[in-house]
Amino acid sequence: MKIIQRTYSMNYFWPIISVFTLTMTLSCQSEYERMVATEMASGEQQDSLFLGIQFGMSSKEFYAHCWELNKKQLIKEGPQNMTVEYKLEDELRQEGHMYFYPDFKDDKIHEMPVTFSYDAFPWSNEASLDTLHQDVVQLMEDWYGELTEILHPEKGSVLVRVDGNRRIRVFRDPRANKVKVVFTDLNVLLNEDTSVSEET
């Protein structure tokens, strides 16, 4: 009879212990880590980036797609042929450009660093880094939705959005008077056993 009572007691308290453990785990996580955990647990797959480019494209598919965009005069080769250049006319308060070239893992796009700049840098006082940052943040929110601010140990204030596996980070690059946006496939990042923290 005592054994039955003891088993009943453990069954009674087990849900309480589980909830307590989960609460403690979540409380130790930052808002960013909770965001990543929630989005990854959703199973949502968001591979779309911009201009029809997607995570998972092979290098051959990427070059063929860019060739088609180039024929339509939507993009061209960037400086020293190291990036792809896309002209921004109406998207920002002043004319500017975005430059991009993907990182490949096993010949598949898994990350896309993008750099934004005003054409008027550094001659116009109105073309400040703060103004550019505001414009790029607004553009990213128009394209993808609201961003969340986190504090990065090296980059300072970084704005982040996570949708399923797609992470978007926006931050200033004061040395170059540019704003950078990095798109990352968290599926690849997690498969590499890399810590998904505010330091990444």
VMD Tcl script that draws the C-alpha trace (Angstrom):
set ca {
  {0.00 0.00 0.00}
  {2.87 2.36 0.77}
  {4.48 1.61 -2.61}
  {1.25 2.50 -4.40}
  {1.00 5.77 -2.50}
  {4.61 6.65 -3.31}
  {4.04 6.00 -7.04}
  {0.92 8.14 -6.95}
  {2.86 10.97 -5.32}
  {5.57 10.92 -8.00}
  {2.97 10.87 -10.78}
  {1.27 13.81 -9.11}
  {4.41 15.90 -8.77}
  {6.09 14.99 -12.08}
  {4.14 17.57 -14.21}
  {4.95 20.24 -11.62}
  {8.66 19.35 -11.71}
  {8.64 19.38 -15.53}
  {7.00 22.81 -15.71}
  {9.44 24.16 -13.10}
  {12.44 22.81 -15.04}
  {11.16 24.27 -18.32}
  {10.51 27.63 -16.67}
  {14.01 27.73 -15.19}
  {15.56 26.78 -18.55}
  {13.66 29.50 -20.41}
  {14.45 32.09 -17.75}
  {18.18 31.44 -18.23}
  {17.89 32.06 -21.97}
  {18.06 35.49 -23.53}
  {15.18 36.87 -25.57}
  {17.19 36.13 -28.71}
  {17.86 32.50 -27.73}
  {14.17 31.99 -26.93}
  {13.30 33.49 -30.32}
  {15.63 31.07 -32.11}
  {14.40 28.08 -30.10}
  {10.75 28.92 -30.79}
  {11.25 29.48 -34.51}
  {13.37 26.37 -35.02}
  {10.81 24.29 -33.09}
  {8.07 25.54 -35.43}
  {9.55 23.54 -38.30}
  {8.91 26.46 -40.66}
  {11.24 26.58 -43.67}
  {11.98 30.06 -45.00}
  {14.55 29.92 -47.80}
  {13.57 33.03 -49.76}
  {16.09 35.90 -49.65}
  {15.63 38.57 -52.36}
  {15.57 38.92 -56.16}
  {14.50 35.28 -56.41}
  {17.63 34.02 -54.63}
  {17.16 31.28 -52.03}
  {19.04 29.26 -49.44}
  {20.04 25.92 -50.89}
  {20.79 27.21 -54.40}
  {23.87 25.59 -55.89}
  {26.64 27.82 -57.25}
  {25.59 26.85 -60.77}
  {21.96 27.79 -60.07}
  {23.03 31.07 -58.46}
  {25.23 32.10 -61.40}
  {22.54 31.14 -63.92}
  {19.93 33.13 -61.99}
  {22.21 36.18 -61.78}
  {22.91 35.88 -65.49}
  {19.18 36.15 -66.18}
  {18.86 39.15 -63.83}
  {21.83 40.76 -65.57}
  {20.23 40.31 -68.98}
  {17.18 42.13 -67.62}
  {19.55 44.90 -66.42}
  {18.43 44.42 -62.82}
  {21.92 43.72 -61.52}
  {25.53 44.00 -62.67}
  {28.99 43.04 -61.48}
  {30.19 44.87 -58.40}
  {33.62 46.44 -57.79}
  {36.55 44.15 -58.76}
  {33.95 41.58 -59.84}
  {33.86 40.38 -56.24}
  {30.14 41.00 -55.61}
  {26.82 41.45 -57.33}
  {25.59 45.04 -57.49}
  {21.93 46.04 -57.26}
  {20.95 49.70 -57.59}
  {18.50 51.11 -55.05}
  {16.58 54.10 -56.42}
  {13.25 54.35 -54.61}
  {13.89 52.00 -51.68}
  {16.03 54.51 -49.73}
  {15.75 58.24 -49.11}
  {18.76 58.72 -51.36}
  {20.07 56.65 -54.22}
  {22.33 53.83 -53.16}
  {23.43 50.29 -53.84}
  {23.41 46.89 -52.24}
  {26.29 44.51 -52.87}
  {26.08 40.80 -52.18}
  {27.73 37.47 -52.74}
  {26.73 34.24 -50.99}
  {28.71 31.86 -48.82}
  {28.42 28.27 -49.98}
  {28.46 25.15 -47.82}
  {28.69 21.87 -49.76}
  {27.99 23.98 -52.88}
  {24.70 25.29 -51.42}
  {23.95 28.85 -50.32}
  {23.76 28.90 -46.53}
  {24.58 32.55 -45.82}
  {24.24 35.82 -47.71}
  {26.20 38.87 -46.52}
  {24.87 42.12 -48.02}
  {26.37 45.61 -47.83}
  {24.33 48.81 -48.30}
  {25.73 52.25 -49.09}
  {24.58 55.64 -50.30}
  {26.03 56.94 -53.57}
  {26.48 60.37 -51.93}
  {28.93 59.11 -49.26}
  {30.96 60.95 -48.06}
  {30.10 64.22 -49.79}
  {26.57 64.82 -48.50}
  {25.85 65.61 -44.85}
  {22.38 64.14 -45.34}
  {23.89 60.80 -46.35}
  {24.95 59.87 -42.82}
  {25.51 56.38 -41.49}
  {22.62 56.82 -39.05}
  {20.26 57.80 -41.88}
  {21.42 54.86 -43.98}
  {20.91 52.51 -41.03}
  {17.36 53.81 -40.53}
  {16.63 53.35 -44.23}
  {17.99 49.79 -44.34}
  {16.11 48.81 -41.17}
  {12.89 50.17 -42.67}
  {13.57 48.34 -45.93}
  {14.19 45.04 -44.13}
  {11.02 45.47 -42.07}
  {9.04 46.26 -45.22}
  {10.39 43.11 -46.86}
  {10.43 40.68 -43.93}
  {8.72 42.14 -40.86}
  {9.66 43.73 -37.52}
  {13.21 43.39 -36.20}
  {14.31 42.90 -32.57}
  {17.31 44.69 -31.06}
  {20.04 42.69 -29.29}
  {23.46 43.70 -27.97}
  {26.37 42.08 -29.81}
  {29.73 42.00 -27.95}
  {31.64 43.18 -31.03}
  {29.11 44.87 -33.33}
  {27.17 46.73 -30.64}
  {23.46 47.15 -31.33}
  {22.26 44.55 -33.85}
  {18.72 44.20 -35.14}
  {17.56 40.63 -35.70}
  {14.64 38.76 -37.17}
  {14.21 34.98 -37.17}
  {11.56 33.25 -39.28}
  {11.86 29.49 -39.00}
  {15.37 28.69 -40.24}
  {16.07 32.15 -41.71}
  {17.91 34.62 -39.52}
  {18.44 38.25 -40.59}
  {20.91 40.55 -38.78}
  {21.36 44.28 -39.47}
  {24.27 46.31 -38.09}
  {26.41 49.36 -38.81}
  {29.95 49.21 -40.21}
  {31.33 52.62 -39.12}
  {34.78 52.01 -40.61}
  {33.34 51.78 -44.11}
  {30.28 54.06 -43.62}
  {28.09 51.15 -44.64}
  {25.29 49.04 -43.21}
  {25.53 45.27 -43.35}
  {22.78 42.68 -43.44}
  {23.55 38.99 -43.05}
  {21.05 36.26 -43.93}
  {21.84 32.89 -42.32}
  {20.26 29.46 -42.66}
  {20.07 28.30 -39.03}
  {19.57 24.70 -40.14}
  {23.14 24.68 -41.41}
  {24.44 26.62 -38.42}
  {22.87 24.20 -35.94}
  {24.01 21.15 -37.89}
  {27.56 22.42 -37.51}
  {27.01 22.35 -33.71}
  {27.73 26.07 -33.57}
  {26.37 27.87 -30.53}
  {23.39 29.95 -31.58}
  {23.86 32.83 -29.19}
  {24.00 36.60 -29.32}
  {27.69 36.27 -30.15}
  {26.96 34.67 -33.55}
}
mol new
graphics top color blue
foreach p $ca { graphics top sphere $p radius 0.5 }
foreach p [lrange $ca 0 end-1] q [lrange $ca 1 end] { graphics top cylinder $p $q radius 0.2 }
display resetview
